[in-house]
Amino acid sequence: MPSFDIVSEVDKQEIDNALNQARKELATRFDFKGSAAEIAYEKDKITLTAEDANRLRGLREIVIGKLSKRGVDLRNIEQVEPDISPLGHARQELKIQQGLEGEKAKEIIKAIKEAGFKVQSALQDRQIRVTGKKKDELQSVIQFVRGKDFEVATNFKNFRD
């Protein structure tokens, strides 16, 4: 039976490339000369630190701009409220969402069922497996999901006959 998976993934290599470009720009920008602005990247989190809120805002704009230019879907980047200490130091985390979380997955599955497609869809390990009898039906499900905005990036992989 033909099937495919609906996933929500961000390419880690593209994030790494974007952050390297942002660090290069940070080193050459005049408004950041001599500042202690820093970009740190761990597993699924980017941490931005700067001396004050204005520099943090500029740093965030650089990073977000580089991520979007590298083709990273910004719907999968959650911007946490910045922490600004009384001394003026500012810090912000950008969380990278990998995989479909429970509520979003249920919303996508419900939308597919309500559209009346003759397919089965099930949540498996942070991705949705869609199976059906006809390839044409599966391709129309892909077009349907692409056409709707679920406020999260949706990719399709493992299309099998």
C-alpha positions as CSV (number, residue, x, y, z in Angstrom):
1,M,0.0,0.0,0.0
2,P,1.5,3.4,-0.9
3,S,2.4,5.7,1.9
4,F,4.4,8.8,2.8
5,D,5.4,10.7,6.0
6,I,4.5,14.3,6.9
7,V,7.4,15.7,9.0
8,S,8.4,19.1,10.4
9,E,12.2,19.2,10.3
10,V,14.8,21.9,10.0
11,D,18.1,21.2,8.3
12,K,20.8,21.4,11.0
13,Q,23.5,22.0,8.5
14,E,21.7,25.1,7.1
15,I,21.3,26.4,10.7
16,D,25.0,26.0,11.3
17,N,25.8,27.7,8.0
18,A,23.5,30.6,8.8
19,L,25.0,31.1,12.3
20,N,28.5,31.0,10.9
21,Q,27.5,33.7,8.4
22,A,25.9,35.7,11.2
23,R,29.1,35.4,13.3
24,K,31.1,36.8,10.3
25,E,28.8,39.7,9.9
26,L,28.9,40.3,13.7
27,A,32.7,40.6,13.5
28,T,32.6,43.2,10.7
29,R,29.7,45.4,11.8
30,F,30.7,48.8,13.1
31,D,27.9,48.9,15.7
32,F,29.2,45.7,17.3
33,K,32.9,46.6,17.4
34,G,34.3,45.9,20.9
35,S,31.0,44.5,22.1
36,A,30.6,41.1,23.9
37,A,27.7,39.9,21.6
38,E,27.7,36.2,21.2
39,I,25.8,33.5,19.3
40,A,25.8,30.0,20.9
41,Y,24.2,26.9,19.2
42,E,23.4,23.7,21.1
43,K,21.2,20.8,20.1
44,D,17.9,22.5,19.4
45,K,18.6,25.9,20.9
46,I,20.3,29.1,19.7
47,T,21.4,31.5,22.6
48,L,22.0,35.1,21.8
49,T,23.8,37.3,24.4
50,A,24.6,41.0,24.2
51,E,25.3,44.0,26.5
52,D,22.0,45.6,26.2
53,A,18.5,45.2,24.7
54,N,19.3,47.3,21.6
55,R,22.3,45.2,20.7
56,L,20.3,42.0,21.4
57,R,17.6,43.2,19.0
58,G,20.2,43.9,16.3
59,L,21.8,40.5,16.9
60,R,18.5,38.8,16.6
61,E,17.7,40.6,13.4
62,I,21.1,39.4,11.9
63,V,20.5,35.8,12.9
64,I,16.8,35.7,11.8
65,G,17.8,37.3,8.5
66,K,20.6,34.8,7.9
67,L,18.3,31.8,8.8
68,S,15.6,33.0,6.3
69,K,18.2,33.5,3.6
70,R,19.5,30.0,4.1
71,G,16.0,28.6,3.6
72,V,15.2,27.7,7.2
73,D,11.5,27.9,7.8
74,L,11.0,30.5,10.5
75,R,7.8,28.9,11.7
76,N,9.9,26.3,13.4
77,I,12.0,28.9,15.3
78,E,10.3,29.9,18.6
79,Q,11.6,33.2,20.0
80,V,11.5,33.2,23.8
81,E,11.1,36.5,25.6
82,P,14.5,38.1,26.1
83,D,16.0,38.1,29.7
84,I,17.4,41.5,30.5
85,S,19.3,41.8,33.8
86,P,19.3,45.0,35.9
87,L,22.9,45.5,34.9
88,G,21.8,45.7,31.3
89,H,23.1,42.3,30.0
90,A,20.5,40.8,27.6
91,R,20.0,37.2,26.6
92,Q,17.5,35.4,24.4
93,E,16.9,31.9,23.3
94,L,15.6,30.8,19.9
95,K,14.2,27.3,20.2
96,I,14.2,25.1,17.1
97,Q,11.3,22.8,16.8
98,Q,12.0,19.4,15.3
99,G,9.2,17.0,14.6
100,L,5.4,17.4,15.0
101,E,4.2,17.9,18.5
102,G,1.0,16.4,19.8
103,E,-1.5,19.2,19.2
104,K,-0.2,20.2,15.7
105,A,-0.1,16.5,14.6
106,K,-3.7,16.0,15.8
107,E,-4.8,19.2,14.0
108,I,-3.2,18.0,10.7
109,I,-4.7,14.5,11.0
110,K,-8.2,16.1,11.7
111,A,-7.9,18.4,8.7
112,I,-7.1,15.4,6.4
113,K,-10.0,13.4,7.8
114,E,-12.4,16.3,7.4
115,A,-11.4,16.9,3.8
116,G,-12.8,13.5,3.0
117,F,-9.7,11.8,1.6
118,K,-9.7,8.0,1.4
119,V,-6.5,7.6,3.4
120,Q,-5.4,6.5,6.9
121,S,-3.2,8.8,8.9
122,A,-1.4,8.0,12.2
123,L,1.1,9.7,14.4
124,Q,4.4,7.8,14.6
125,D,7.4,9.1,16.4
126,R,6.8,12.9,15.8
127,Q,5.7,12.4,12.2
128,I,2.5,11.5,10.5
129,R,2.3,8.4,8.3
130,V,-0.3,8.6,5.6
131,T,-1.3,5.4,3.8
132,G,-3.9,4.9,1.0
133,K,-4.7,2.6,-1.9
134,K,-4.0,5.0,-4.7
135,K,-0.9,7.2,-5.3
136,D,-3.2,9.9,-6.8
137,E,-5.1,10.2,-3.5
138,L,-1.8,10.5,-1.6
139,Q,-0.6,13.3,-4.0
140,S,-3.8,15.2,-3.5
141,V,-3.3,14.9,0.3
142,I,0.2,16.4,-0.1
143,Q,-1.3,19.3,-2.2
144,F,-4.0,19.8,0.5
145,V,-1.4,20.0,3.3
146,R,0.8,22.3,1.4
147,G,-2.1,24.6,0.7
148,K,-3.1,25.0,4.4
149,D,-1.0,26.9,6.9
150,F,-0.6,24.9,10.1
151,E,1.8,27.4,11.6
152,V,4.6,24.9,11.4
153,A,6.8,23.8,8.5
154,T,5.6,20.7,6.8
155,N,7.9,18.5,4.7
156,F,7.1,15.2,3.0
157,K,9.4,12.1,2.8
158,N,9.4,8.4,2.3
159,F,6.9,8.3,-0.5
160,R,6.6,4.6,-1.3
161,D,4.5,2.4,-3.6
